[in-house]
Amino acid sequence: MDERKRKWMESNRESVANELLAQSIKVKEEAYIEMEVANDILRAQTMELADCLHFLNSILEIKAYLLLSSIRFFACLDLLMFPRVVGE
């Protein structure tokens, strides 16, 4: 009887250990899935921000071009309105 009781107790211990291991695995799998979802959201936000940055950089390039063009325009206008005589 003692041998049967020992085997039964050992079997119960193994069963409990297996249950705890299964629960631990399940918790870790759920945490992994949540992290993957969060990563997907962050990847999408990163792509959106990269698109916004590209758009804003385009605006800055256009602004720089327009500024340079206006400087050139006013320089030419200045030369037309106030011509300089060589030797002055």
Secondary structure, DSSP 8 states (H G I E B T S, - for coil): -HHHHHHHHHHHHHHHHHHHHHHHHHHHHHHHHHHHHHHHHHHHHHHHHHHHHHHHHHHHHHHHHHHHHHHHHHHHHHHHHS---TT-
